[in-house]
Structures are given as C-alpha cells and as structure tokens.
C-alpha cells in the first residue's frame, strides 16, 4: 500500500527545490490552486488493490490549524492525519497512532503554492521569513510544462481535466512525477489533481509491475469546508 508514501513524496518534494524568491502578492481563495483559510478542512477516502481486489485503506484529513503573518503574507499551518485503521479496529475503539500525523506551513502566491515542512511527523515551528518556503506546484501553468524537484521531474499533464469524485466534478490541473530509484518494486508514478478554489481533489499512485505501470492506490475528496462554502458527498 503506497498511499501514505505518495503523500510523503509530495510533501518532501517542496523541501528539495531551491527556487527563486517568493512573490508576496495575495491570491483570492477562489483563484488559489491550494486555497487555505482558518477553519478549512479537506476529507479523503483511500483505496488500494490487494491481489487485484479493490479495498478501502482508510482516510486522510487535512485541516488548517492557524494563520500567521510572515513578511506581511498570510501563512497557514496545516495538519494532515492519516487513519489506516480497519473498520473492525475502529469499532473496537482502537485509537490512531501519533506517528500518523504531520504538519507543514503553506501559502499561495502568483507563481503557485509554496510549502515549508518536514515529513518525519515532527511539529514544524512557525517560520520567521518566507525565504525557506519552496515552490511546490506552479500555477498558472501550461500542459506539457516540466520542472525539476530535486532529482525528480514533474510534468503538467493537463490544465482542465474533468475529474469526478464523491463530492462533485471539478476541472483540475494534473501534475505527475515519476520515482524510479532503487528496486523496481519501490518505483512509483504519482498524479496530483488540483482544482482552483478547492485544492487537492484526487491523488493516484501507479506501481511498476511486470514491466508496466498499473494503478495501485488513490485518494479522493469526500468533503471540504472553506469560508462560506461547505461541500459534502452525504
């Protein structure tokens, strides 16, 4: 199951890319590729294939914990909680472990979304400057655009891909990265679907098996809350 690993690869990507200085221009929520605001939350369900059978592997919750001003720019602390307990474990009262939570800081700018954090489930102290923030997802962007994140190449597959998830249909920008270090069994190809004004709608992770890429795991949005907007699949 690579869902957790996929989220971690996306998180660490932003920490490896030395980019130009941030542009502090304020971006309206409805135009931000990854909108952030106090009280905002995103809920996802996770799935994976086990010997060809589709199975639920839990859920992921992303929530904004706080907002601070850094160099005059609103920056947000994000908490991401992974819950991969089985239904039986949840009904029995088993608690999620502490090592399934991570935090990071983020803000949107005219070039896209910038992030600051660590993925080893350590709390990230409040930043005192925008300089450590790294550009993670460039936006606006163009189909076919490629860029390097450390040793990994990312490519924009589409600008307006229609994606339907339990919470609704969205036109998304699709970013893809390929990770082929180490043994083939650890290779992955990750696709991130982001919708302006909504954020992460879906994430897919392919595994490399028998000489070809096959869909292995994915997460899809089931509800989210932003100022003046609450959407649920219920």
N, C-alpha and C positions, 0 to 999 in steps of 0.2 A: 504494500500500500504506500503510494508516494504522495498523497495529498499534502501531508504535513511537510514533506521535503520540498514540494513545489512552492508552497507559501514561503518557506525559508529561503529558497533560491531567489525569489522575487525580492524579498526583504534585503538580503545581503547584496543584491545587485547594485542598489543605490549607494552602498557604502564603498564600492570599489572604483567608481568612476570619477576621476578628477576632471571637473568641468569648469566652465567659466563662471564668473561671479553671478549670484542670483539677481534677478530683476524684481525689485520690491513692489511693482505695480499690483494693486489689489484687483482680484478677479472675482466677479459676482458668482454666487453659488451655481446659478443655472448655466454658467459657461465653463465652470471648472471641470476638468476631466476626473478629478477626485475631490468632490466637494467636502469640506469639513466645517463643522459648526458645533457649538456646545450643545450637548444632549443628543447628538446624532448617533444612530446605530444602524448596523447592517447585519442581517442574519442569513446564514448559508447552510444548505444541507450538502453533505459529502457522499460520494458514491465511488465504488471501485469494482473491478472484475476479479472474482476469485474462481480460478479454473473455468472461466467462461461464463460464470453466473454473476449477474449484477446484484450487488449488495450495498446497503446503506452503511457508511462508515462513521456516522456521527454528524457533528455540526461545528460551525465556526461562527463566532460572534465578534464583530469589530465595533468598538464604541469610542467616542471622543470623551476623554476624561477631563481635560482642562484646556483653556486657551490662555496664552501669554503673549505679550508684545516683545518681539525680538528685532532690534534695529528698526522699530516702527512698523513691523509686519506681524500680523496675527499668525501665530504658530500654534499647532494643536498637538496635544499628547494623545496618542492612540493606544488602546489596549486591545489585543487580539487574543481570544480564548478558544482553544481547541478542545472539543469534547468528543472523544472517540470511544466512550463507554457504550457497551451494547445495551439494548433495551432491558435485558434481564438485570444487568448491573445497575442501571438507573432505577428500576423498580425496587431493587433490593436496598436502595439508599446509599449505594457506593458513591463517594464524592470524587469529583475530578481532581487530579493531582496538580500540585503547584507548578510543576515543570511544563505545563501545557498553556502557559500564559506568557506573552511577550509584549513589550511596549516600544514605541518609537515616536518621533516627532515628525510633523509634516506641514507643508504649506504649498499653496498654488501660486503660480506666477505666470507671466506672459509666455514663458517658454515651456511650461508644463507643470509637473508636480515634483517637488523636492522632498527628500526624506533624510532623517538622521536617526540612527538607532543601531542596536546590536541584536543578533538573533539568538543568543545563548540564554534567553529567558532571564535576562538581568534588567533591572529597572534602569531607565535611561535618565540621567539628570537633566534638568532644564537647561537648554542652550543659552549662552550669553551673546551669541553672534550668529549671523546667517551663514558665515563662511564654511562651517563644517557640513552644511546641507548639500546633498548631491542630487543632481537631476536624475530622476528615475524613469519617468515616462514623458518624453517630449510631446507637447501639444500646443497649438495645432501642428499637424504633421501630414505627410503625404504617403499614399500607398507606394510600397517599394522602398521607402526610406530605411536605410540600415545604419546602425550605430553600435559602438563597442561599449560594453560594460565589463571592465576588467578584461579578461581573456574571452569573454562570451560575446557573440554577435547577436544583436536583436534586429528584427525586421518587422516593419509595419505591413501586415498582410492586407488590411482593408481599412477604409476610413468610415464607412457607413454600413457595416454588416448588420443585417437584421437578425436579432437574437431573441428567442422566446424562452423565458424561464417561468417558474410558477407565479412570480409576482407581476408578469406582464411582458410586453415586447419592447425592445429598445434598439436604436441604431448605434452600433458600437464601433470604436476604433479597436482593431485587433493587433496586439503585439505578440511576437513569437521569438523565443530563444531556444537554442539547441545546446545541450550539455553532453559532451562526448569524451570526458576524461575518465580514466580508469577502465574497469571491466565493462563490457557491453551490457551486462545485467544492471548496471547502475546508470546507464545513459538515460537521458530524458529530453523531451521536447515539450516546452511549456507555451501555452497560449493564454493570453490575458485579454478579456473583453471589457473595455471601459466605455461607459456612456456619459457624455457631458451632462452635468447636473444630477447624476445618480451615483457614479463611481463604478466599482467593480461589480459587474453583472454575472460574469461566469469565468471560471478558470478550468482549463483542460490540460491534462498531462499525458503525453504519449510515452510508452515504453518501447525499447528496441528489442524485438524478439524474432528469432529465426530470420535475420537479415532484413526486417522491415519494421516500420513504425506502426504501433497499434494503440488505440485509445486505452488508457489504463485507469485513470481516475479523473473525477471532475467535481467542482463545487458550483452550485447555482443559487442565486439570490431568491429568498423566500419572503423577506420583508425588510423594510428600511424606514427610518424616520429622519427627516430633515425639518428645519424650521418651516412651519406652515404646510408641511407635506408628510403624510404617513400612509404608506402603501403596504398591504399585506396580501398574501395569497389566500387567506381564510375567507 
